[in-house]
Amino acid sequence: MTHADPQYLDAKRSIDRRALSSRVRERLLTVLPDDPRVLEAGCGTGTMVARLHEWGVDAGTYRGVDRSLTVLEHARDRLTTELDAEPLDEGFRVAELSARFEQGDALSAFDGETADLLIAASFLDLVPVRRAFDAFEAALRASGFVYAPLTFDGSTIFQPDHPADAAIEAAYHAAIDERSGRDAHAGRHVLDHLRKRDGRLLSVGSSDWIVRPRDGTYPGEEQTFLAAILGFVEDAVNDHPEANDWLETRRRQLDAGTLSYTTHQYDFLYQTPEP
């Protein structure tokens, strides 16, 4: 399973829902116009447009871009059914909100736009931060908004304790940092970067993922999510001398319903400079 697998993206929906900062969300909803023009970078299976509708944003336009055609097709099909929406070419309409999904590079696809809001969920650890915000500002009107929730910040905690935890976490984060454009501590670096830009950081909050069993079982599809996370760790640290024992132990705990997982993340709401 990969980060762009629809099964993984759907499995984490309940976890994202718990994690999102209500304070940052409420500030976002107070500043949005009634019928906003919304863009999303790395839209995945369209979870954020569904959330906007759930939060009362029922008018305007939405355009989501992702590299994966598979997840975009899944987004269109799932959301059209889930929201009881009217199908449109490449998207759907629900109430007065029209949405479409396109394959492309999210850092270049929005050139020439003048949107009110750009969403970048679980995205800023995948790309260079300065390049991302330069592209976002170029796609927004003056005094537009960037909502960047679920920005990874490099604390990866599994429980119960294992003697190799520190070594495996360090190796996992180092492997992320070795990939072009990736940043295992993106959250804190975004926070620092936004201080230096000409716009305003309107709100920031923690949005940690916390996954834990209840009476030996995991709610919803959260066991699938945890299995995927262990797979990501395995791909990153499989040459580490302590990886085999650590992974075998964690998978036994997952099967037994005793494994918990936490990772630290930030939600950001940034306003671009005034004219």
Steps between C-alpha positions, in 0.01 A plus 500: 500500500621855421408847625297542179302178545125571528467230768757676719350845439150379585621309807639816657187712461378440857851564635529829310154602622604457865833672443395821323527811717150635564647842585674532162190368319272753669733786412501380139121496486476856638721645225369313193257682268156347447584343163877451503723395213698211649809317372658192655857380452535124531127443542518119524158341533324834545454481875549873552230610255262263678601661829441851365147395410454346844622824660235701316691613191220410257563752223792599281752308290766244586786374285718220636826385340693180569767302316312170531222436251394198708419705810326768293268246340433356846425850633249578227320167534495489881397858562230508236335208682586608855369855458209398277643746248429570135782357285685747277794457263800429725298573815159566652262765629338495843271787601671808348852357531660364182814290522740359243814290524801515267823309464811717516781655700345700783789749507450603137136418421353815656699763311280799418226418755362763739338272756377586848635187669768243429498178703816293548417213736773248590703664225773733626734222615511380137625817329746785564319743729611828341419375149158385618401831658633697204273291274206531740524878521517521119174304477306712752344845493652766723409420863409143404547205734711186522358226722769236558375244752667175606856616429737230625761602757711197571391345829409139430406310816394138536389342828573281694869590525756300304878523558559598135240779488744792496725340238212404272336844528830672418561272201143551375522878514848497343367294209220755447750787498714321240220518242500802272278777635392305808528632857430287807473816712295709258259631762754695700673619184171630357438684827842663474464574128165676538650746747721624216233538233308823441160349581351411840479171685140524623485177694707192581418193705605143566332225300669187631395161371416272793396142424422262784305179544177477699459170683744332266356628171544809284206715386409517133789432266767620742671160520549522122648846548744378766605205286577747219707719734706198604551424132628854440740464792618161369572645155709773662700299756517144362882506502518602865638218721216534752220532244391134480438453872335840531265440208412145607419625849288790372303277263428249776375788714284628214343155452442474875340845520761647736694736271453876525645768274544877520660747262536876545349736241401865456201675342572843347280784374702764315376818330687630198613866492250781447515687165 
